[in-house]
Amino acid sequence: MPRSTQEAIAVLPASRIEVSPRRGLRREESARYVGVSPSKFDEMVRDGRMPKPKRIDGCVVWDLRRLDLAWDALGGDDAASNPWD
């Protein structure tokens, strides 16, 4: 059994290694990050629940930290809306 995280990563095939998120995420990645479909994410950006993107030359990206802030600001009672209880 591997003794360290580095040793564990060394024995994993490349397809199983997950890279931590980048600071800037594209539309599909941003939607996946907050757990919704791209079309629902678009709706949330339009109505202000999610932040507007940054345009870097021709690339449109969302700031991971702003996504986190928007997520924290979402309303709703987590316990009341849990369908698994």
C-alpha positions in Angstrom: 0.0 0.0 0.0 1.4 3.5 -0.9 2.7 5.4 2.1 2.1 9.0 0.8 -0.2 10.9 -1.4 2.5 11.4 -4.0 3.1 7.6 -4.1 -0.6 7.0 -4.4 -0.9 9.5 -7.3 2.1 7.9 -9.0 0.3 4.5 -9.2 -3.0 5.9 -10.5 -3.6 5.9 -14.2 -3.7 9.5 -15.7 -7.4 9.3 -16.4 -8.1 8.8 -12.7 -6.2 11.9 -11.5 -8.4 14.9 -10.9 -6.9 18.4 -11.2 -8.2 21.0 -8.8 -10.4 23.7 -10.4 -8.7 26.6 -12.1 -9.5 30.2 -11.0 -11.4 30.9 -14.2 -14.0 28.4 -15.4 -15.7 28.2 -18.8 -19.5 28.2 -19.0 -20.0 24.4 -18.9 -17.4 24.0 -16.1 -19.1 26.8 -14.1 -22.5 25.2 -14.4 -21.1 21.8 -13.3 -19.3 23.5 -10.4 -22.6 24.8 -9.0 -24.5 21.6 -9.9 -26.8 22.8 -12.6 -27.2 22.4 -16.3 -25.7 25.0 -18.6 -29.1 26.4 -19.6 -30.1 26.8 -15.9 -26.7 28.4 -15.2 -27.4 30.9 -18.1 -30.8 31.7 -16.5 -29.1 32.2 -13.1 -26.6 34.6 -14.7 -29.4 36.5 -16.4 -31.4 37.0 -13.2 -28.4 37.8 -11.1 -28.2 34.7 -8.9 -24.8 33.9 -10.5 -22.1 36.5 -11.5 -21.5 37.8 -15.0 -18.4 36.4 -16.7 -15.1 38.1 -17.4 -14.0 38.4 -21.0 -10.3 37.8 -21.6 -9.6 38.5 -25.2 -12.0 36.1 -26.9 -12.4 33.8 -23.9 -15.4 34.1 -21.5 -14.7 32.8 -18.0 -16.3 32.9 -14.6 -14.2 33.6 -11.5 -14.3 30.6 -9.1 -14.3 32.9 -6.1 -17.3 34.9 -7.3 -19.1 31.7 -8.0 -18.5 30.6 -4.4 -19.8 34.0 -3.1 -22.9 33.7 -5.3 -23.5 30.2 -4.1 -23.3 31.3 -0.5 -25.8 34.1 -1.1 -28.4 31.8 -2.7 -31.5 31.7 -0.5 -33.5 28.7 0.4 -33.8 26.3 3.4 -31.4 23.5 2.8 -33.1 21.1 5.2 -36.7 21.9 4.0 -35.8 21.2 0.3 -33.9 18.0 0.9 -35.8 15.3 -1.0 -33.8 12.5 0.7 -35.2 13.1 4.2 
